[in-house]
């Protein structure tokens, strides 16, 4: 069985960390040995490291800074990530920071990533700044590729407005991402919807398949005893 390397990128607020966690659970359910590396050096909240203990109980390892630096708002990358990239006996997911600065963190690993082979998934929420139109998505695509020195292989539509999400919003989001995918000549197969909002969302929209996600990450004020250190 082939163990792939997935790189999850997206503009700030796209939901790319949520999608990375969803993908880790989905692949684990298929019997794969999963390692997820938290490479988000941009956002101190909504990071995959915050559920490390919960995911360890599922048999999914999350690599992130340890101890007092667990929740630190610092540009820190665990040295264990390179070893994970080299470990072809495991499926590896890299959850990368949500802007060009975050993608630059991939720079030190480009040679290792290209040697192994990878899929880079660009998560798009058309209801967030900088990815609201085909033109915006194209610009962000170019910027993230330039910053990461790697190529996007697939677009994921994660259009939502949380509790205010409607089927019309998701349909419009899929249509925008579909046009962007055609312009960029990048694969687009999946749109996501949170489990609690699926009642009136079709299984397919214009041939693009629905994928149901369960919300994992807590809001910052829902954590107890968490300290965030800033510089």
C-alpha positions in Angstrom: 0.0 0.0 0.0 1.4 3.4 -1.0 1.8 5.9 1.8 1.4 9.4 0.4 2.6 12.8 1.6 -0.1 15.4 1.7 0.5 19.2 2.1 -2.5 21.2 3.1 -2.3 24.9 2.4 -4.9 27.8 2.2 -5.3 31.5 2.9 -6.0 32.6 6.4 -9.4 31.5 7.6 -9.9 28.9 4.8 -10.3 26.1 7.3 -7.2 24.3 6.1 -6.3 23.0 9.6 -9.8 21.6 10.0 -9.5 19.9 6.7 -6.1 18.5 7.6 -7.5 16.9 10.7 -10.5 15.6 8.8 -8.2 14.0 6.2 -6.1 12.4 9.0 -9.2 10.8 10.5 -10.5 9.6 7.1 -7.2 8.0 6.1 -6.8 6.4 9.6 -10.2 4.8 9.1 -8.8 3.2 6.0 -6.2 1.5 8.0 -3.3 3.8 7.3 -0.6 4.8 9.8 -0.9 8.6 10.0 1.5 11.3 11.1 0.2 14.9 11.0 2.8 17.7 11.3 1.6 21.1 12.5 3.7 23.6 10.5 1.5 26.6 11.2 3.8 29.4 12.3 1.2 32.1 11.6 -1.9 31.6 13.6 -1.8 30.9 17.4 -5.4 29.6 17.3 -7.2 26.9 15.3 -4.0 24.8 15.0 -3.9 21.0 14.8 -1.5 20.8 17.8 -4.4 21.7 20.1 -5.9 18.3 19.7 -2.7 16.3 19.9 -3.8 14.3 22.9 -7.2 13.5 21.5 -5.7 12.3 18.2 -3.1 10.2 20.0 -6.0 8.2 21.4 -7.1 7.5 17.8 -3.6 6.4 17.0 -2.8 9.5 15.0 0.5 11.2 15.8 0.7 15.0 15.7 4.2 16.5 15.5 4.4 20.0 17.0 6.5 22.0 19.4 6.5 20.4 22.9 6.1 21.5 26.5 5.9 25.2 27.2 6.0 26.0 23.5 2.9 24.0 22.7 0.7 27.1 22.3 3.4 29.6 21.7 2.8 32.2 19.0 6.4 31.7 17.7 7.8 30.7 14.3 8.8 27.3 15.5 9.1 24.1 13.4 9.7 20.7 15.0 13.0 19.1 13.8 11.1 15.8 13.7 9.2 16.9 10.5 12.1 16.0 8.2 12.2 12.5 9.7 8.5 12.1 9.1 8.9 13.2 5.4 11.5 10.5 5.0 9.4 7.8 6.6 7.6 6.2 3.7 6.1 3.6 5.9 3.6 6.2 7.1 1.1 8.5 5.5 2.2 12.1 6.3 0.1 15.2 6.3 1.7 18.7 6.6 -0.6 21.3 7.9 1.0 24.5 6.7 0.4 28.1 7.8 -2.3 30.1 6.1 -0.4 32.7 4.1 2.8 33.2 2.1 4.9 33.5 5.3 3.5 30.1 6.4 4.2 28.5 3.1 7.8 29.7 3.3 8.3 27.3 6.2 8.2 24.5 3.6 11.4 25.9 2.0 13.8 23.9 4.1 12.1 20.6 3.2 11.5 21.1 -0.6 14.2 18.7 -1.7 13.0 16.0 0.7 9.4 16.6 -0.4 10.1 16.4 -4.1 12.2 13.3 -3.6 9.3 11.5 -1.9 6.6 12.8 -4.0 3.5 14.7 -2.8 0.0 16.0 -3.2 -0.5 19.7 -2.3 -4.2 20.5 -1.6 -5.2 24.2 -1.7 -8.2 24.7 0.6 -10.5 27.5 -0.6 -13.3 29.3 1.3 -14.8 31.8 -1.2 -16.5 33.6 1.7 -13.1 34.7 3.1 -10.9 37.6 2.1 -8.4 37.0 -0.8 -10.3 34.0 -2.3 -13.7 35.4 -3.1 -13.4 35.3 -6.8 -11.7 33.3 -9.6 -9.2 36.1 -10.0 -8.5 36.2 -6.2 -8.0 32.4 -6.1 -5.6 32.6 -9.1 -3.5 35.3 -7.4 -3.4 33.4 -4.1 -2.5 30.2 -5.9 0.4 31.9 -7.6 1.6 33.5 -4.3 1.4 30.3 -2.3 3.2 28.3 -5.0 5.9 30.9 -5.2 6.3 31.0 -1.5 6.4 27.2 -1.0 8.4 26.4 -4.2 6.0 23.6 -4.8 3.0 23.0 -7.0 -0.7 22.8 -6.1 -2.2 19.5 -7.3 -5.8 19.8 -6.2 -8.3 22.4 -5.0 -10.7 21.7 -2.1 -13.8 23.9 -1.8 -14.5 24.6 1.9 -16.9 27.5 1.4 -18.8 28.1 4.6 -20.0 30.8 7.0 -20.3 28.5 10.0 -23.8 28.7 11.5 -24.9 31.1 8.7 -24.0 28.6 5.9 -26.7 28.0 3.2 -26.9 25.7 0.3 -26.8 28.7 -2.0 -23.5 29.8 -0.5 -22.0 26.4 -1.0 -23.3 26.1 -4.6 -21.9 29.5 -5.5 -18.6 28.5 -3.9 -18.3 25.3 -5.9 -19.1 27.2 -9.1 -16.3 29.8 -8.4 -13.7 27.1 -7.5 -14.7 25.1 -10.6 -14.0 28.1 -12.8 -10.7 28.7 -11.0 -9.7 25.0 -11.4 -10.4 25.2 -15.1 -8.3 28.4 -15.4 -5.4 27.0 -13.4 -5.7 23.5 -14.9 -5.7 22.0 -11.4 -7.8 19.0 -10.3 -11.0 19.8 -8.3 -13.1 16.8 -7.1 -14.4 17.7 -3.6 -16.4 20.3 -1.7 -16.8 20.0 2.1 -19.7 20.7 4.4 -19.9 20.4 8.2 -22.0 17.5 9.4 -24.6 19.7 11.1 -25.4 21.6 7.9 -25.9 18.8 5.4 -29.7 18.5 5.4 -30.2 20.5 2.2 -26.8 20.1 0.6 -26.7 17.8 -2.5 -24.3 14.8 -2.8 -22.9 16.4 -5.9 -22.8 19.9 -7.3 -21.9 20.2 -11.0 -20.1 16.8 -10.8 -18.1 17.7 -7.7 -18.5 15.3 -4.8 -19.7 16.3 -1.3 -17.4 15.4 1.6 -18.9 15.7 5.2 -16.6 17.0 7.9 -17.0 17.0 11.7 -15.9 20.2 13.4 -12.8 19.5 15.6 -11.0 22.6 16.6 -12.3 24.7 19.5 -12.6 28.5 19.5 -9.9 30.2 21.5 -12.2 31.0 24.5 -13.3 27.4 24.8 -9.9 26.2 26.0 -9.2 26.2 29.7 -5.8 26.9 31.2 -4.2 27.6 27.8 -1.6 30.3 27.8 -0.4 32.0 24.6 3.1 33.5 24.6 3.8 36.3 22.2 7.0 38.1 21.1 
